[in-house]
């Protein structure tokens, strides 16, 4: 298992936090997600044999947010 923290731009309320959490939890290979507004970031635990960081960036962007300096 591997852990990665991604800085996220565009989240302004707890609804955004929920949205980001939901899309990340839906990514295959992700085992746990902790998203916070302050600081605006997502801590993701995942199986690096199944998924790479780029999939997280894609999921976050598809949900309408941005990943800063991945
Ligand atoms: Mo809050 Mo976020 O009303 O996209 S859900 S701003």
Backbone and ligand atoms as CSV (ligand in chain L), in Angstrom:
chain,resi,resn,atom,element,x,y,z
A,1,UNK,N,N,0.850,-1.203,0.000
A,1,UNK,CA,C,0.000,0.000,0.000
A,1,UNK,C,C,0.877,1.240,0.000
A,2,UNK,N,N,0.401,2.252,-0.670
A,2,UNK,CA,C,1.161,3.484,-0.803
A,2,UNK,C,C,0.265,4.664,-0.453
A,3,UNK,N,N,0.843,5.723,0.062
A,3,UNK,CA,C,0.057,6.908,0.407
A,3,UNK,C,C,0.552,8.103,-0.379
A,4,UNK,N,N,-0.394,8.897,-0.833
A,4,UNK,CA,C,-0.026,10.090,-1.592
A,4,UNK,C,C,-0.947,11.239,-1.191
A,5,UNK,N,N,-0.369,12.412,-1.010
A,5,UNK,CA,C,-1.181,13.598,-0.714
A,5,UNK,C,C,-1.166,14.508,-1.928
A,6,UNK,N,N,-2.353,14.877,-2.398
A,6,UNK,CA,C,-2.469,15.786,-3.535
A,6,UNK,C,C,-3.129,17.087,-3.099
A,7,UNK,N,N,-2.544,18.185,-3.472
A,7,UNK,CA,C,-3.136,19.512,-3.212
A,7,UNK,C,C,-4.207,19.755,-4.264
A,8,UNK,N,N,-5.345,20.243,-3.806
A,8,UNK,CA,C,-6.466,20.435,-4.715
A,8,UNK,C,C,-6.913,21.891,-4.721
A,9,UNK,N,N,-7.167,22.409,-5.917
A,9,UNK,CA,C,-7.685,23.775,-6.045
A,9,UNK,C,C,-9.153,23.712,-6.428
A,10,UNK,N,N,-9.932,24.646,-5.932
A,10,UNK,CA,C,-11.320,24.779,-6.354
A,10,UNK,C,C,-12.354,24.273,-5.367
A,11,UNK,N,N,-11.909,23.718,-4.250
A,11,UNK,CA,C,-12.877,23.259,-3.253
A,11,UNK,C,C,-13.220,24.429,-2.338
A,12,UNK,N,N,-14.535,24.725,-2.213
A,12,UNK,CA,C,-14.877,25.834,-1.331
A,12,UNK,C,C,-15.848,25.502,-0.209
A,13,UNK,N,N,-16.352,24.279,-0.178
A,13,UNK,CA,C,-17.215,23.930,0.961
A,13,UNK,C,C,-17.175,22.428,1.198
A,14,UNK,N,N,-17.919,21.983,2.220
A,14,UNK,CA,C,-17.901,20.558,2.552
A,14,UNK,C,C,-18.521,19.698,1.457
A,15,UNK,N,N,-19.403,20.303,0.652
A,15,UNK,CA,C,-19.969,19.565,-0.475
A,15,UNK,C,C,-18.885,19.183,-1.466
A,16,UNK,N,N,-17.965,20.105,-1.672
A,16,UNK,CA,C,-16.836,19.826,-2.568
A,16,UNK,C,C,-15.989,18.699,-1.996
A,17,UNK,N,N,-15.779,18.738,-0.700
A,17,UNK,CA,C,-14.992,17.696,-0.033
A,17,UNK,C,C,-15.654,16.335,-0.253
A,18,UNK,N,N,-16.985,16.302,-0.105
A,18,UNK,CA,C,-17.728,15.058,-0.330
A,18,UNK,C,C,-17.586,14.582,-1.760
A,19,UNK,N,N,-17.701,15.513,-2.704
A,19,UNK,CA,C,-17.596,15.142,-4.117
A,19,UNK,C,C,-16.241,14.535,-4.428
A,20,UNK,N,N,-15.201,15.198,-3.965
A,20,UNK,CA,C,-13.852,14.711,-4.239
A,20,UNK,C,C,-13.641,13.349,-3.572
A,21,UNK,N,N,-14.127,13.213,-2.348
A,21,UNK,CA,C,-14.008,11.934,-1.639
A,21,UNK,C,C,-14.682,10.818,-2.430
A,22,UNK,N,N,-15.900,11.096,-2.888
A,22,UNK,CA,C,-16.665,10.089,-3.621
A,22,UNK,C,C,-15.968,9.654,-4.909
A,23,UNK,N,N,-15.489,10.609,-5.688
A,23,UNK,CA,C,-14.862,10.220,-6.956
A,23,UNK,C,C,-13.555,9.469,-6.727
A,24,UNK,N,N,-12.839,9.839,-5.683
A,24,UNK,CA,C,-11.579,9.131,-5.427
A,24,UNK,C,C,-11.823,7.720,-4.901
A,25,UNK,N,N,-12.851,7.586,-4.049
A,25,UNK,CA,C,-13.167,6.244,-3.520
A,25,UNK,C,C,-13.605,5.304,-4.634
A,26,UNK,N,N,-14.134,5.886,-5.724
A,26,UNK,CA,C,-14.617,5.063,-6.834
A,26,UNK,C,C,-13.488,4.555,-7.733
A,27,UNK,N,N,-12.288,5.097,-7.548
A,27,UNK,CA,C,-11.174,4.672,-8.399
A,27,UNK,C,C,-10.688,3.290,-7.959
A,28,UNK,N,N,-10.590,2.398,-8.915
A,28,UNK,CA,C,-10.118,1.033,-8.662
A,28,UNK,C,C,-8.730,1.053,-8.022
A,29,UNK,N,N,-8.575,0.325,-6.929
A,29,UNK,CA,C,-7.262,0.231,-6.294
A,29,UNK,C,C,-7.068,1.152,-5.110
A,30,UNK,N,N,-8.049,2.041,-4.904
A,30,UNK,CA,C,-7.969,2.973,-3.774
A,30,UNK,C,C,-8.539,2.300,-2.530
A,31,UNK,N,N,-7.806,2.354,-1.427
A,31,UNK,CA,C,-8.320,1.703,-0.219
A,31,UNK,C,C,-8.828,2.691,0.817
A,32,UNK,N,N,-8.262,3.900,0.845
A,32,UNK,CA,C,-8.845,4.890,1.746
A,32,UNK,C,C,-8.554,6.296,1.273
A,33,UNK,N,N,-9.481,7.190,1.567
A,33,UNK,CA,C,-9.384,8.577,1.118
A,33,UNK,C,C,-9.731,9.498,2.269
A,34,UNK,N,N,-8.902,10.516,2.483
A,34,UNK,CA,C,-9.230,11.531,3.484
A,34,UNK,C,C,-9.040,12.892,2.827
A,35,UNK,N,N,-10.155,13.582,2.615
A,35,UNK,CA,C,-10.085,14.897,1.969
A,35,UNK,C,C,-10.376,15.970,3.005
A,36,UNK,N,N,-9.575,17.032,2.986
A,36,UNK,CA,C,-9.801,18.155,3.895
A,36,UNK,C,C,-9.864,19.453,3.092
A,37,UNK,N,N,-10.587,20.415,3.679
A,37,UNK,CA,C,-10.749,21.717,3.044
A,37,UNK,C,C,-9.606,22.645,3.457
A,38,UNK,N,N,-9.175,22.467,4.691
A,38,UNK,CA,C,-8.145,23.323,5.269
A,38,UNK,C,C,-7.100,22.477,5.961
A,39,UNK,N,N,-6.022,22.143,5.283
A,39,UNK,CA,C,-5.631,22.552,3.941
A,39,UNK,C,C,-6.423,21.807,2.880
A,40,UNK,N,N,-6.474,22.351,1.693
A,40,UNK,CA,C,-7.230,21.752,0.603
A,40,UNK,C,C,-6.412,20.642,-0.042
A,41,UNK,N,N,-6.632,19.420,0.465
A,41,UNK,CA,C,-5.860,18.308,-0.073
A,41,UNK,C,C,-6.552,16.974,0.146
A,42,UNK,N,N,-6.066,15.988,-0.585
A,42,UNK,CA,C,-6.587,14.633,-0.458
A,42,UNK,C,C,-5.434,13.708,-0.111
A,43,UNK,N,N,-5.643,12.913,0.929
A,43,UNK,CA,C,-4.661,11.889,1.286
A,43,UNK,C,C,-5.247,10.559,0.831
A,44,UNK,N,N,-4.536,9.900,-0.042
A,44,UNK,CA,C,-5.066,8.702,-0.685
A,44,UNK,C,C,-4.157,7.514,-0.407
A,45,UNK,N,N,-4.756,6.440,0.061
A,45,UNK,CA,C,-4.021,5.192,0.245
A,45,UNK,C,C,-4.437,4.265,-0.876
A,46,UNK,N,N,-3.467,3.709,-1.543
A,46,UNK,CA,C,-3.816,2.902,-2.715
A,46,UNK,C,C,-2.803,1.794,-2.958
A,47,UNK,N,N,-3.237,0.848,-3.781
A,47,UNK,CA,C,-2.390,-0.263,-4.192
A,47,UNK,C,C,-1.689,0.142,-5.485
A,48,UNK,N,N,-0.394,0.369,-5.396
A,48,UNK,CA,C,0.335,0.885,-6.563
A,48,UNK,C,C,0.485,-0.149,-7.678
A,49,UNK,N,N,0.092,-1.386,-7.423
A,49,UNK,CA,C,0.065,-2.383,-8.506
A,49,UNK,C,C,-1.181,-2.211,-9.362
A,50,UNK,N,N,-2.187,-1.537,-8.800
A,50,UNK,CA,C,-3.476,-1.429,-9.497
A,50,UNK,C,C,-3.763,-0.059,-10.078
A,51,UNK,N,N,-3.182,0.969,-9.484
A,51,UNK,CA,C,-3.543,2.321,-9.915
A,51,UNK,C,C,-2.362,3.275,-9.720
A,52,UNK,N,N,-2.302,4.266,-10.601
A,52,UNK,CA,C,-1.243,5.259,-10.495
A,52,UNK,C,C,-1.834,6.634,-10.214
A,53,UNK,N,N,-0.975,7.530,-9.764
A,53,UNK,CA,C,-1.420,8.854,-9.334
A,53,UNK,C,C,-2.184,9.601,-10.425
A,54,UNK,N,N,-1.823,9.357,-11.662
A,54,UNK,CA,C,-2.494,10.057,-12.746
A,54,UNK,C,C,-4.007,9.812,-12.764
A,55,UNK,N,N,-4.419,8.625,-12.342
A,55,UNK,CA,C,-5.860,8.316,-12.289
A,55,UNK,C,C,-6.557,9.191,-11.255
A,56,UNK,N,N,-5.857,9.548,-10.208
A,56,UNK,CA,C,-6.458,10.406,-9.169
A,56,UNK,C,C,-6.623,11.817,-9.717
A,57,UNK,N,N,-5.591,12.263,-10.414
A,57,UNK,CA,C,-5.651,13.592,-10.993
A,57,UNK,C,C,-6.813,13.687,-11.988
A,58,UNK,N,N,-6.942,12.635,-12.791
A,58,UNK,CA,C,-8.015,12.594,-13.782
A,58,UNK,C,C,-9.390,12.634,-13.116
A,59,UNK,N,N,-9.559,11.844,-12.074
A,59,UNK,CA,C,-10.851,11.773,-11.379
A,59,UNK,C,C,-11.199,13.116,-10.747
A,60,UNK,N,N,-10.205,13.752,-10.164
A,60,UNK,CA,C,-10.421,15.052,-9.511
A,60,UNK,C,C,-10.772,16.113,-10.557
A,61,UNK,N,N,-10.069,16.087,-11.669
A,61,UNK,CA,C,-10.343,17.068,-12.728
A,61,UNK,C,C,-11.704,16.818,-13.369
A,62,UNK,N,N,-12.060,15.556,-13.546
A,62,UNK,CA,C,-13.363,15.230,-14.113
A,62,UNK,C,C,-14.491,15.730,-13.211
A,63,UNK,N,N,-14.210,15.818,-11.920
A,63,UNK,CA,C,-15.222,16.284,-10.968
A,63,UNK,C,C,-15.269,17.810,-10.902
A,64,UNK,N,N,-14.382,18.465,-11.657
A,64,UNK,CA,C,-14.429,19.914,-11.734
A,64,UNK,C,C,-13.435,20.660,-10.863
A,65,UNK,N,N,-12.461,19.924,-10.330
A,65,UNK,CA,C,-11.450,20.563,-9.484
A,65,UNK,C,C,-10.085,20.415,-10.156
A,66,UNK,N,N,-9.088,21.000,-9.548
A,66,UNK,CA,C,-7.748,20.916,-10.127
A,66,UNK,C,C,-6.744,20.393,-9.120
A,67,UNK,N,N,-5.781,19.646,-9.631
A,67,UNK,CA,C,-4.694,19.179,-8.791
A,67,UNK,C,C,-3.522,20.119,-9.013
A,68,UNK,N,N,-2.974,20.615,-7.923
A,68,UNK,CA,C,-1.880,21.574,-8.020
A,68,UNK,C,C,-0.541,20.836,-8.031
A,69,UNK,N,N,0.276,21.181,-8.972
A,69,UNK,CA,C,1.670,20.711,-9.096
A,69,UNK,C,C,1.880,19.246,-8.718
A,70,UNK,N,N,1.000,18.413,-9.144
A,70,UNK,CA,C,0.974,17.000,-8.797
A,70,UNK,C,C,2.274,16.464,-8.185
L,1,LIG,MO1,MO,-20.120,23.748,-2.188
L,1,LIG,MO2,MO,-18.391,22.746,-4.015
L,1,LIG,O1,O,-21.798,24.573,-2.381
L,1,LIG,O2,O,-18.385,22.336,-5.880
L,1,LIG,S1,S,-20.209,21.778,-3.268
L,1,LIG,S2,S,-18.873,24.926,-3.528
